[in-house]
Amino acid sequence: MAGARLRLGVTGLSRSGKTVFITSLVHHLTRALAAGRKAHLPVFRALSEGRIRSAHLDPQPDFNVPRFSYEEHLDALTGGPERHWPQSTRRISELRVSIEFNSKAFSLRHIGQEASRLDIDIVDYPGEWLLDLPLLGKSYAQWSHETLEAASVAARAPIAAEWRGVTAGVDPKARYSEPTAQKLAKLFTEYLRTAKTERFALSTLPPGRFLMPGDLEGSPALTFAPLPVEEGTELPHRSLGREMERRYEAYKMHVVKPFFRDHFARLDRQIVLVDALSALNSGPEAVRDLENALTDVLNAFRTGRSNLISQIFRPKIDRILFAATKADHLHHTSHDRLEAILRLLTNRAISKAEGVGASIDVIALAAVRATREATVRHEGEKLSAIVGTPIKGERIGDDIFDGMAEGAIFPGELPADPKAVFRGDALALDEEEAEFRFLKFRPPVAKLAKDNEPLPLPHIRLDRAMEFLFGDKLA
C-alpha cells in the first residue's frame, strides 16, 4: 500500500484545550464512517467526498516518547454522569492515526487496487516549552534583565513583590549558598505559578519547565532565578551569580536544546491553540501579554534560520494554524469576532515571519462543543443565549451552579472592533467590573451508536482545522 507520513505538532499555553483537541480529532477520524456522520465534517473534503475508507490507531514510531492516553481521555469526555474534561498536557506524548483513502485520481478502473495511506503522528507538547526557544539566544544577564523588568509592570508587580524584594537584597557577587539559591528559585517559581492562574492569565512565563518540572524537579537545572547582573560583568568564581549563570546555561543545554532537536525540529505541520477568552476575562494587560507570547511562539518557527539555532535544527514546518478555542462559550454571532481578535493578536508575529516558508492561518473553534444555542425571552425581549451545564461552583452574581442543572447564559458580544480588547489598563477585580465574563461548562452528554460506543461529540469548525492541517495530503 502506498503510504506517507505527517508529523503534526499540537501545542498551546495552559488550559487552551490541547488534550481535548487531540481526543476529539482522533475520535472523529476513527468513528466518522462507523457513525455515518459525514455531514458533521462537511469542510473535511476527503470524508465529505466519500474517499476515506478507514481510519484507525497504530503503534507510534518513537519508543522513547510516552503514548498519548487517548482511551483514558475519551472515557473522561464521554463518561455519562461522571463526564469531565481530561487532565491538561504536562509532558510530551505521541499518537499515530492511520488513514486509508482513495485519491481524487482514483476511478472505477482502479477498483480492487489498494487505497493510499497516510500515517499522522500527533505530537502533543506544552506550549510553555515552545516559549523557551528564545532563551537559546540570550545570555543569563540579558534574560535576568528582561525578566526583572517584566516583573515590574503594573500587571505583575503585586504578585512579584516578595520575590523581587528578596532578590534586591542579594549580592550576585557574594559567595554561593545553596539555601539562598533554593529560596530565590522557590519564590521565582511561585511568582510564575501565580501569574499563570486564571486570575491573571499571563502567558510569557519562561522557563517553561519551572511550572512543569517532571522528573527534573529539585535538580540544579531548575534551581536558579534571575539576578541584577550587567552584561559583560565578570562574576567571581563560586559566587551566587556565577552559579546561577551556570545553572541557566545547563537548563538550555540539557532541557531546551534536546526538546527542539529531538522533537520540534521533526514536525511537518503545527497547530497552536489559544485560550483568548481567559485573557479577555482578565483584562487588557493579559491580552497584551498573550500577544507577546504568540509573537514568541511564531518566532520559534523562524529562529531556525538564524546562525545560532541552525546549528541545532532547521525547522521544516510548512503549515501553522493558530486556533482560538472555546468558541462554544459564545453565540455564533461572535465566532467571527473571536477569530478577528486572534488575527489581530497574531498580526505582529505573522508580519515578522517573512521567509518562514510556511502557510499561516487563523481560526476560532471548539473541538468539543459543550453548549447549544437558544433564544430566550427576558423582560419581553428576545435574547440570544447559549445553553449548557456549567461546572460545579461556577457562578453568575448570586447564582452558583451545582454541576448538574443546565443554564441559559447570555454571554454578551465581543466587540466588532477587535482593537477594543486592548483598551483600558486595570485588571477587573470581580465579575461585576469585568467587561467580558465566560463560564466553564461540562462536556455534553455523548450519544451512542448501534455498537453502543460513543458517537463523536459536536464541534465548531474542527473540520476546517482538519482540512488545513492535512486535507491536502488526502487529495
N, C-alpha and C positions, 0 to 999 in steps of 0.2 A: 504493500500500500504506500502510495506517495505520501510523504509526511513533511511537516515543517514545525519549527519550534518558535515560540514567542515568550520572552520573559517580561511579565507585567508587574511593575512595581506599584504597590498601593501604600500610600503614606498620608500623613496629616497630623496636625497637632492634637493634643489630648482632647478626647470627647468629640472628635469630629466624625466618628462613625465608621472607622476602618473595618472593624470586625463585622459589623452588620452589613457593610457593603459587600465584602467578600462572600459572606454566607449567603446573602440574597442572590448575588451574581451566579454563584455555583448552583444554587438551588434552582434558579430559573433555567439555567442551561441544561441541567441533568433531568429536570422534571417537566420541561415545557412540552415535549412531544407526548409523554405519557398522560399528561393532564389535558392535552388538546387545547392549549391556551395560546395559540399563535397570535390571536387578536390582542393579547396583553403585551406584546412586544412588537408593535407594528413598525417601528423605525429600524429594528434589527433585521436587515433585509434578508440575510441568509435563511432566517427562520420564517419570516413572513412570506418569502417566495417558495417555501417548502423544500429547500435544498439541504437542510440539516437532517442527516439520517439518525444520528445518535450522539450523545454526549455522556461521558462517564468519568469517574475519578480513576487515576492510575497512580502507581508508586512514583514519588517525586525523585528527581535525579540526584539531589545532593544528600549524601548520607550524614553529613555533619551539621545539618540545619533541622531544627525541630519542625514537625509537621503541624500545619495549621489545624486546630481542633474543630474541623467543620461539623462533624456529627454532634459534638457537645454543644456548639453554639446554635445549631439548628434546633436542638432539643430545647434550649433556653427560649428561643423565639416562638416556638410552636407548642410549648408545653401546657396547653389548656389553661386552667385556672391559675397555675403557678408560673405562667409565662413571664419572662423578664428579658431585659436587654443583656446580652452576654458581656463578660469581662472585657475591659479595654486591652489594647495591644501594649505589652510591656517588654517584648523581645521580638527578634526576627523569627519568622516562620515561613513555611512554604507549602504549596499545594499544587498538584498538577491535575488539570481537567483536559481530557482529550475529546476533540470534536471530529466526527466523521461526517463529511459533507460532499455534495455534488457541486462542482464548479459551475459557473454560468455557461461555460462552453460544453457542459455535459448535454448530450442529446439522446434521442431514442436509440441510435445505433450503438450507443455505449452500454446499453442495458446488459447486465451480467458482469460488467467490469467493476473493480473495487473503487470505492469512493476515495477522495483525498482525505488527508488527516492533518489536523492542527493540534499540537500539544501546547497548551497555555500553562506556563509555570508562574503561578501567582506568588509574589514575594511581598510579605506583609512586614513593615518595619515602622517604628515610631518616628514621626516627623521631627521630634526633638533631636534625633541623631543627625538628620539632614542639616540642621542648623549649626552643627559642629564643624562642617567643612570649612567655613571661613577662618577657623582657628588655625588651620594649617599654614596660612599666610601671615599670621600675626605673632609677634614676639610676646613674651609674658608681660613686659612693660606696656605694650600697646593694648593688649587685652585688658590688663588691670585698669588702665586709664579709662577706656571706653566703658567698662563695667561699672566702675565707681561713678563716672559721670552720669550714666543712665540711671543709676540708683538715686540720684539727687533730684530728678524731675518730680513735679508735683504728684503724679500718679503713683510713684514708687517710694518717695522719701519717707512717708509714715511707716511703711512696712519694712523699710531697710534701716530704720533709725538705730536699733540695738546693734546690728552687725556693723554699721558704719561707725558708730560710737566706739566700739571696741577696736576696730581697725585703726581709727585715728590715734589711738593711744599706743599703737605698736610701732616700734622702730624696725624697719626691714633689715637694717644692718646689725641688729642685736643678734646674739648667739642663738642658734636654732634651739627650740624647745618643742618636743612632740606634744605636750599638753596644750601649748599655745596654738600649734598648727591644727590640732583637732578641734579646739574651741572655735577658731576662725572658720574652719570648714563647716562645722555644725551650724553656726549662725548664718553663714552664707547660704547653706542648703535650705535652712528654714525660711530665709527670705525668698529664695526661688520657689519653694513649695507654696508659700502664701500668695505670691504673685500669680501663680498658676491657677488658683482656686476660682470658682465661678464668680465670687465677689469682685475680683479684679480682672480676671480673664486676659492677663497679659501673655504675650506669645514669644517674644525674643528673650529666651532664658537659657542660653548655653552656659556651661557644658551640659549637654543633654543627659548624660549618664548619671549626673548627680541626683536626678529625680527618678531614675530607673537603673539603679546600680547593679542589680542581679548578683552574680557571683563575685563581682568586684567590690561589693560593699565592705568598707573598712580598709581597703587596700590603699597604699600611698598614692596610687594614680588617681584616687578620688578623694584625697585628703589634702586639698590645697584651696586657696582663696586669693582674690586679688589684693595687692598691697600698693600703696602710693610710691611707685618706683619710676623714676625718669628713664626714658630711653637712653641707652648708652652708659648708664650708671654701672660702675664696677662694684658688684656686691662681694663683701668679704667671704672667704671660704668658711663653710659651716655656719653661715648666717641664716636667719629665718628667711630672708628674701631669696637667697641663693637656693635654699631647699625648696621653697615654693615654686621657683622657676624650674628646677629640675623635675618636680612632680608634674607641672603643667606640660613640659616637653614630653614626659613619659606618657601622659594622657593622650597626647597627639600621636605618639609613636605606637603605643600598644592598644589604643581603643579606636581612635578616629581613622587612622590610615588603613588598618585591616578591614574595617567595615566597607569603606569605599573601594578598596582594591578587590576584595573577595565577593562583594555583593552588588553594590551600587553600580560599579563600572560594567557589570554584565547585563544590565537592564536594557530592554528594547523600547518599551513604552512605559509611561508613568501617569498615574492619576494622583493628584494632591487634593485631599478632602479638607474642606474648610468650614469650621463652625462659626460662620459670620454672625449668627443670631446671638450667641453668647457674648460676643464683642459688643453688639448693639445693646444688649441688656446692660452691660457695664458702663457704656458711655463712650464719648469721643476719644478719650485717651487710649482706651483699649482698641478702638478701631484704628487709630494711628499706629499703634504698636503692631497690630495684625498686618497692616500694610507693609511695615518694615520687615516683618517676618517673612511675608510672601516674596518680597524682593530678595531676601537672603536665600530663600528656597530656590527661586529661579536662578539665582547666581550660582547655586550648586551645580546646575546643569550646564553651565557655560564656563565654569572655572577650569575645567579640564583643558581648556585651550591656552591657559597661561603656562609659562615655562616651569613654574614650581610644581603645579599639580600634574602636569602632563607627564612628569617623571614617574608618577604613581599610577595614573589611569587616564584613559581618554574615553569619556562617555560616548555612547553610541545611540542614545535615546533620540528617536525621530518623531515622537508624538507625546505631548504633555497636555493633560486635561486638568484644569482647576475646577473643582466642583463644590458649590455651596450646598451643604447638606441641610436636612431637616426642613425642606420646603413644605412638608405636610403640616408644619406649625403655622402656616399662613394660608389664607384663602388664595385660590388660583389667580385672582386678580393681582396679587403681589409677587407671583413667581418670577415674572419677567423683571420686576423691580429688584428682587433679590439678586438675580443674575447681573443686572446692571451695576449693583453695588460691588459685587465681586469683580466685575470687569474693571471698575474704577480702581479698586484696591490693587489689581494686578497690572494696570496700565504702565505704571512706572517701571515695574520689573520687566514687563514684556518689551518696552521700548529700549531697555538697556541690553536686551538679549540678541542684538543683531549679530548674525553669524553663528548663532547656536545651532542652526541647521535642523530645527525641529518645528513641526506644526503645533501651534498652541491654541487651545480653545477654552471657553468658559461656559459653565452650565450650572443651573440650580436643579437639585434633585432630592429625592428621598428614596433610598434603596429599599426601605420598608415604610409603607405609608400607614401611620398609626391613627390617622383621622379620616373622616369623610366630611363633605360639605353639606350645609343645610341653610335654609332661610328661616329665620326666627323672627316672630313679631314681638317687638319690645316697645311699650308705651305707644301703641298704634302705628309704629313704623316697622317696615320690613328691613331686617339687617342680615348681612351675610355672615355666617358663623361656621366654625369647624367643630365637629363633634367627635369626642374620643374619651378614653378612660385615663384621666390624669393619674400619675404615680402617687401613691400614698404620701401624704404630707404636703403636696403642692397646694397652694392657696391663692385665692383672689380676694383681697380685702379680708373680711372675717370668715369667709368660707374656706374650710380645709377639706380636701378630698381624701376619701378613705381607700383609694386604690381599686375599688370595685364598681362604683357607680360612674356612669357616663356623665359628661358635662358638655354643654354647648358654650363655646368660648368665642368671644368677639376679639380676634387678635389685633384688630386695627389694620391700618395700611402702612406699608413702607412708603417713604417719600418718593414722589415722582422724580425729583431731582436727587440723584444718588449723593451729590456733594453735601447734602444736608446732614449726613451721618457724621461729618467732621465738625459740625458747628457746636459751640459750647466747649467748656473746659472742665467743668466739675463732674465728678462721678456721682450718679444718682445714689442717694443714701438709702432709699427704700422704694418699694414698688409704686408708691403714690407719686414720687418725684420722677420715676423713670419714664422716658419718652416712649420706650418700647418695652414690652413685657411678654415673654413667651414661656408657656408652661411646658413641663415634660409629660409625655404620655406613655402608657404601657403599649407594648406591641399589640396589634389587632389579633382577634381570635382566628386561628387558622382553620380553613375548610379542608375536609378530607376528600381524597379521590376515591375511586372504586376499590383500589387496593388498600384502602384505609391509611394511606400515607398522606402527610400534609401537602396540599397544593402550594405552589409558590405564592408568597404574600404579595399584596398590592404594592405598587411603587409609583414614583413620579419620575419620568424621564430616564429610568435605568436603561431602557433600550437605546436611547440616544447616546448614552455613555458607552455602551457595548459596541455600537456601530462605529464610533470614533476610535475606540481603543484597538479593536481587532476585526471590524467588519470587512476591511479591505483584504485581510488575509483569507477570507472565506469567499472571495469573489470568483 
